[in-house]
Amino acid sequence: MSNSTNRKFRFVFAIWWLIWFAVHYSVLLNYGITQLQAFADSFISNILLAGCCLLIINNMRYYLPRREKYWYVLAMSFGLACLWLVATRLLLWAFFKNENTYLAMVSSSSTIRYAVAFLIFGCMATLCLLWYTQKEQKEMDARKTEAENLAKEAELYKLRQQLQPHFLFNSLNSISALVNVQPEQARKMVHQLSDFLRGTLKKEEHQLVNLEEEFQYLELYLDIEKVRFGHRLSANVECEDECRQLKLPPLLLQPVVENAIKFGLYDTTDDVTITIDAKKTENNLVVRVTNPFDPETCNPKQGVGFGLSSVQRRLYLLFARNDLLQTKAENNLFITIVKIPQVNA
């Protein structure tokens, strides 16, 4: 328990026993015994009762029965009630051994005393059992949630690490090809690649960025790809002003655009324009990436591989939805639609 919970528990526990002491004292006075006898009887009985209840609390804190829990509660209550009754009678006999009338009253009330002690111990043990079981379940749920979060973060990190080498190898191959033929272009591409990778290394998976910043990194990526493909590649970005501050996971669009370039340029020698448009629909940021393709030489749906599948997996891990990435082909255009829920919008 926390310190504040402990203080509240001690306060409630003390108030309860003060009330029970007063009730016990009042009941005993009705039996015709003296106030001293009633006070001593109530004090001794309830001190022992409270001590036994504290024993139950500590026992349940360090040992919580797993099987046959309620048989354990019954056995504990029965045993403690017997011990309490014997200890109470011995102490009262020691204090009032010459008070035969009082001792006769104590003896005649043993059954009801035992029943009351048994009920108190049973209730206390049951409450402790429920309390500590619930507390243990919450701790287990918290550990399970933490383990799931760690696993999710590890998978997200793995996806990011798998994407970066894929892009890096393509860029390095292009730089290698340009070194002898176009050294200036090779140096330019090295600087652009350095700027791009420097930015990606600073991003945490759960740190959302606004669309404006995502477009800046996407522009760096497109500049690198334009060095590879020259005038054949162009990009058209259309974005509503209200969308530029909407949030999305960092570098989510780069694999989508890479996929568009792959299936728009690899099987053709024509110039290709990749269109990226963003708008807000209800509570989602919707980004459409469109690229042309030649149906005779390319089937993009068969080539939707690791890039788009990784994007879909990231979206599922972050938003627990499988419907946030869609693809379709129409009129020789391949369209990828990405929806990013705006949680705090």
C-alpha positions as CSV (number, residue, x, y, z in Angstrom):
1,M,0.0,0.0,0.0
2,S,1.1,3.6,-0.5
3,N,1.7,5.9,2.5
4,S,-1.6,7.7,2.0
5,T,-3.5,4.4,1.8
6,N,-1.8,3.1,4.9
7,R,-2.8,6.2,6.8
8,K,-6.4,6.0,5.7
9,F,-6.5,2.3,6.6
10,R,-5.0,2.9,10.1
11,F,-7.5,5.7,10.7
12,V,-10.5,3.6,9.6
13,F,-9.2,0.6,11.5
14,A,-8.8,2.6,14.7
15,I,-12.3,4.2,14.4
16,W,-13.9,0.9,13.8
17,W,-12.4,-0.6,16.9
18,L,-13.3,2.4,19.0
19,I,-16.9,2.1,17.9
20,W,-16.9,-1.7,18.4
21,F,-15.4,-1.1,21.9
22,A,-18.2,1.3,22.8
23,V,-20.9,-1.2,21.5
24,H,-19.3,-4.0,23.4
25,Y,-19.1,-1.9,26.6
26,S,-22.7,-0.9,26.3
27,V,-23.9,-4.4,25.8
28,L,-22.0,-5.7,28.8
29,L,-23.5,-3.1,31.1
30,N,-26.9,-4.6,30.4
31,Y,-25.8,-7.8,32.0
32,G,-25.6,-6.1,35.4
33,I,-21.9,-6.1,35.8
34,T,-19.8,-3.2,37.1
35,Q,-18.4,-0.5,34.8
36,L,-14.9,-1.6,35.6
37,Q,-15.7,-5.2,34.7
38,A,-17.4,-4.1,31.5
39,F,-14.5,-1.8,30.6
40,A,-11.9,-4.4,31.3
41,D,-13.8,-7.1,29.4
42,S,-14.3,-4.9,26.4
43,F,-10.8,-3.6,26.4
44,I,-9.1,-7.1,26.7
45,S,-11.5,-8.7,24.2
46,N,-11.2,-6.1,21.5
47,I,-7.4,-5.6,21.9
48,L,-7.1,-9.4,21.2
49,L,-9.6,-9.2,18.4
50,A,-7.7,-6.3,16.8
51,G,-4.4,-8.1,17.2
52,C,-5.8,-11.2,15.5
53,C,-7.2,-9.1,12.6
54,L,-3.8,-7.5,12.1
55,L,-2.3,-11.0,12.1
56,I,-4.8,-11.9,9.3
57,I,-3.9,-8.8,7.3
58,N,-0.2,-9.5,7.5
59,N,-0.6,-13.2,6.8
60,M,-2.7,-12.4,3.7
61,R,-0.2,-9.8,2.6
62,Y,2.7,-12.2,2.5
63,Y,0.8,-15.5,1.8
64,L,-2.2,-15.4,-0.6
65,P,-3.7,-18.9,-1.0
66,R,-4.0,-20.0,-4.6
67,R,-6.2,-23.0,-4.2
68,E,-9.2,-23.7,-1.9
69,K,-9.1,-20.0,-0.8
70,Y,-12.3,-20.0,1.1
71,W,-11.5,-23.3,3.0
72,Y,-8.4,-21.5,4.0
73,V,-10.4,-18.5,5.3
74,L,-12.8,-20.8,7.2
75,A,-9.9,-22.8,8.8
76,M,-8.1,-19.6,9.8
77,S,-11.2,-18.0,11.2
78,F,-12.1,-21.2,13.2
79,G,-8.5,-21.6,14.6
80,L,-8.1,-17.9,15.5
81,A,-11.5,-17.7,17.1
82,C,-10.7,-20.7,19.3
83,L,-7.3,-19.2,20.3
84,W,-8.9,-15.8,21.0
85,L,-11.6,-17.3,23.2
86,V,-9.1,-19.3,25.3
87,A,-6.8,-16.3,25.6
88,T,-9.6,-13.9,26.5
89,R,-11.1,-16.2,29.2
90,L,-7.6,-16.8,30.7
91,L,-6.9,-13.1,31.0
92,L,-10.3,-12.2,32.3
93,W,-10.0,-15.1,34.8
94,A,-6.6,-13.7,35.9
95,F,-8.0,-10.2,36.5
96,F,-11.4,-11.3,38.1
97,K,-10.7,-14.7,39.6
98,N,-12.6,-13.8,42.7
99,E,-15.7,-12.4,40.9
100,N,-17.7,-15.6,40.6
101,T,-20.8,-13.8,39.2
102,Y,-18.9,-12.1,36.5
103,L,-17.0,-15.3,35.6
104,A,-20.2,-17.2,35.3
105,M,-21.5,-14.5,32.9
106,V,-18.3,-14.9,30.9
107,S,-18.7,-18.6,30.8
108,S,-22.4,-18.5,29.7
109,S,-21.6,-16.0,26.9
110,S,-18.7,-18.1,25.5
111,T,-20.8,-19.4,22.6
112,I,-21.9,-15.9,21.4
113,R,-18.4,-14.5,22.0
114,Y,-17.0,-17.3,19.8
115,A,-19.6,-16.7,17.1
116,V,-18.9,-13.0,17.0
117,A,-15.1,-13.5,16.8
118,F,-15.5,-16.2,14.1
119,L,-17.6,-13.8,12.0
120,I,-15.2,-10.9,12.5
121,F,-12.2,-13.0,11.6
122,G,-14.1,-14.5,8.6
123,C,-15.1,-11.1,7.3
124,M,-11.6,-9.7,7.8
125,A,-10.0,-12.7,6.0
126,T,-12.4,-12.5,3.1
127,L,-11.9,-8.8,2.7
128,C,-8.1,-9.2,2.8
129,L,-8.4,-12.1,0.3
130,L,-10.4,-10.0,-2.1
131,W,-8.3,-6.9,-1.6
132,Y,-4.9,-8.6,-2.1
133,T,-6.2,-10.7,-5.0
134,Q,-7.4,-7.6,-6.8
135,K,-4.2,-5.8,-6.0
136,E,-2.2,-8.8,-7.4
137,Q,-4.3,-8.9,-10.5
138,K,-3.8,-5.2,-11.1
139,E,0.0,-5.7,-10.8
140,M,-0.1,-8.6,-13.2
141,D,-2.2,-6.6,-15.6
142,A,0.3,-3.7,-15.3
143,R,3.2,-6.0,-15.9
144,K,1.4,-7.6,-18.9
145,T,0.6,-4.1,-20.4
146,E,4.2,-3.0,-19.9
147,A,5.5,-6.2,-21.5
148,E,3.1,-5.7,-24.5
149,N,4.2,-2.1,-24.8
150,L,7.9,-3.1,-24.8
151,A,7.2,-5.8,-27.4
152,K,5.3,-3.2,-29.5
153,E,8.1,-0.7,-29.2
154,A,10.6,-3.4,-30.1
155,E,8.7,-4.3,-33.2
156,L,8.3,-0.7,-34.3
157,Y,12.0,-0.2,-33.8
158,K,12.7,-3.3,-35.9
159,L,10.5,-2.0,-38.7
160,R,12.3,1.3,-38.7
161,Q,15.6,-0.4,-38.7
162,Q,14.6,-2.7,-41.6
163,L,13.4,0.3,-43.7
164,Q,16.5,2.4,-43.3
165,P,19.0,0.0,-44.7
166,H,16.8,-0.8,-47.6
167,F,16.7,2.9,-48.6
168,L,20.4,3.4,-47.7
169,F,21.6,0.5,-49.9
170,N,19.7,1.9,-52.9
171,S,21.2,5.4,-52.3
172,L,24.7,4.1,-51.9
173,N,24.5,2.1,-55.1
174,S,23.4,5.3,-56.9
175,I,26.2,7.3,-55.4
176,S,28.7,4.6,-56.4
177,A,27.4,4.7,-60.0
178,L,27.7,8.5,-60.0
179,V,31.2,8.9,-58.5
180,N,33.0,8.5,-61.8
181,V,30.4,9.8,-64.2
182,Q,29.0,12.7,-62.3
183,P,31.1,13.4,-59.2
184,E,29.3,16.7,-58.4
185,Q,26.0,14.9,-58.4
186,A,27.5,12.1,-56.2
187,R,28.7,14.7,-53.7
188,K,25.4,16.4,-53.7
189,M,23.6,13.1,-53.1
190,V,26.0,12.3,-50.2
191,H,25.1,15.6,-48.5
192,Q,21.4,15.1,-49.0
193,L,21.6,11.6,-47.7
194,S,23.5,12.8,-44.7
195,D,20.9,15.4,-43.9
196,F,18.1,12.9,-44.4
197,L,19.7,10.3,-42.1
198,R,20.6,12.9,-39.5
199,G,16.9,13.8,-39.2
200,T,15.7,10.3,-39.0
201,L,18.0,9.3,-36.2
202,K,16.6,12.0,-34.0
203,K,13.0,10.7,-34.3
204,E,11.4,8.5,-31.7
205,E,8.7,6.1,-32.9
206,H,6.0,7.5,-30.6
207,Q,7.0,11.1,-31.2
208,L,4.4,12.4,-33.6
209,V,5.4,15.1,-36.1
210,N,3.3,17.5,-38.0
211,L,2.7,17.0,-41.7
212,E,4.8,20.1,-42.6
213,E,7.8,18.5,-41.0
214,E,7.1,15.2,-42.6
215,F,7.0,16.9,-46.0
216,Q,10.4,18.4,-45.4
217,Y,11.9,15.0,-44.9
218,L,10.0,13.7,-47.8
219,E,11.4,16.5,-49.9
220,L,14.9,15.4,-48.9
221,Y,14.1,11.9,-49.9
222,L,12.7,13.0,-53.3
223,D,15.8,15.1,-53.9
224,I,18.0,12.0,-53.4
225,E,15.8,10.0,-55.7
226,K,15.8,12.8,-58.4
227,V,19.6,12.5,-58.4
228,R,19.2,8.8,-59.2
229,F,16.5,9.3,-61.9
230,G,17.1,12.8,-63.1
231,H,14.4,14.6,-65.1
232,R,12.4,11.4,-65.3
233,L,11.0,11.8,-61.8
234,S,8.9,14.7,-60.6
235,A,6.6,15.1,-57.6
236,N,3.5,17.2,-57.2
237,V,2.5,17.9,-53.6
238,E,-1.0,19.2,-52.9
239,C,-1.9,20.0,-49.3
240,E,-4.7,22.0,-47.7
241,D,-3.3,24.6,-45.3
242,E,-5.3,23.2,-42.3
243,C,-3.6,19.9,-42.8
244,R,0.0,21.1,-42.4
245,Q,-0.2,21.0,-38.6
246,L,-1.9,17.7,-38.3
247,K,0.1,14.9,-36.6
248,L,1.4,11.6,-38.0
249,P,4.2,9.1,-37.1
250,P,7.6,10.2,-38.4
251,L,8.8,9.0,-41.8
252,L,5.5,7.2,-42.4
253,L,5.1,8.5,-46.0
254,Q,8.6,7.7,-47.2
255,P,8.0,4.0,-47.8
256,V,4.7,4.8,-49.5
257,V,6.5,7.2,-51.9
258,E,9.3,4.8,-52.4
259,N,6.8,2.1,-53.4
260,A,5.2,4.6,-55.9
261,I,8.6,5.4,-57.4
262,K,9.5,1.7,-57.6
263,F,6.4,0.7,-59.6
264,G,6.2,4.0,-61.5
265,L,9.7,4.2,-62.8
266,Y,11.4,0.8,-62.8
267,D,9.5,-0.6,-65.7
268,T,9.4,2.4,-68.0
269,T,11.7,5.0,-69.6
270,D,9.0,7.7,-69.6
271,D,8.8,10.7,-67.3
272,V,6.8,10.0,-64.2
273,T,5.0,12.3,-61.8
274,I,4.2,11.1,-58.3
275,T,1.3,13.0,-56.8
276,I,0.9,13.4,-53.1
277,D,-2.2,15.1,-51.8
278,A,-3.3,15.5,-48.2
279,K,-6.6,16.6,-46.7
280,K,-8.6,16.3,-43.5
281,T,-11.6,14.1,-43.5
282,E,-13.6,14.0,-40.2
283,N,-11.0,13.3,-37.6
284,N,-8.4,11.8,-39.9
285,L,-5.5,13.1,-41.9
286,V,-5.9,11.4,-45.3
287,V,-2.8,11.2,-47.6
288,R,-3.1,9.8,-51.2
289,V,0.0,8.9,-53.1
290,T,-0.6,8.3,-56.8
291,N,1.7,6.9,-59.4
292,P,1.2,5.8,-63.0
293,F,2.1,2.3,-64.1
294,D,2.2,0.2,-67.3
295,P,-0.3,-2.7,-66.9
296,E,1.6,-4.7,-69.5
297,T,4.9,-4.7,-67.7
298,C,3.9,-4.1,-64.1
299,N,1.3,-5.3,-61.6
300,P,1.8,-3.1,-58.5
301,K,-0.6,-5.1,-56.4
302,Q,1.6,-8.1,-56.7
303,G,4.6,-6.0,-55.8
304,V,3.2,-4.5,-52.6
305,G,5.9,-5.9,-50.4
306,F,7.7,-4.9,-47.2
307,G,7.4,-1.1,-47.6
308,L,3.6,-0.9,-47.5
309,S,3.2,-3.9,-45.2
310,S,5.5,-2.2,-42.7
311,V,3.5,1.0,-42.9
312,Q,0.3,-1.0,-42.3
313,R,1.9,-2.8,-39.4
314,R,3.1,0.5,-37.8
315,L,-0.3,2.0,-38.1
316,Y,-1.9,-1.1,-36.5
317,L,0.7,-1.0,-33.6
318,L,0.1,2.7,-33.0
319,F,-3.7,2.9,-33.5
320,A,-4.9,-0.7,-33.2
321,R,-6.7,-0.5,-36.6
322,N,-6.2,-2.5,-39.8
323,D,-8.2,-0.2,-42.1
324,L,-5.8,2.7,-42.2
325,L,-3.9,1.8,-45.4
326,Q,-5.7,1.0,-48.6
327,T,-4.5,0.5,-52.2
328,K,-6.3,0.4,-55.5
329,A,-5.5,0.5,-59.2
330,E,-7.7,2.4,-61.7
331,N,-7.0,3.9,-65.1
332,N,-3.4,2.9,-65.1
333,L,-2.9,4.7,-61.8
334,F,-1.9,3.0,-58.6
335,I,-3.3,4.8,-55.5
336,T,-2.2,4.3,-51.9
337,I,-4.4,5.9,-49.3
338,V,-3.1,6.4,-45.7
339,K,-5.4,7.5,-42.9
340,I,-3.9,8.8,-39.7
341,P,-6.3,9.3,-36.8
342,Q,-5.9,12.7,-35.0
343,V,-6.2,11.5,-31.4
344,N,-6.2,15.0,-29.8
345,A,-7.9,16.8,-32.6
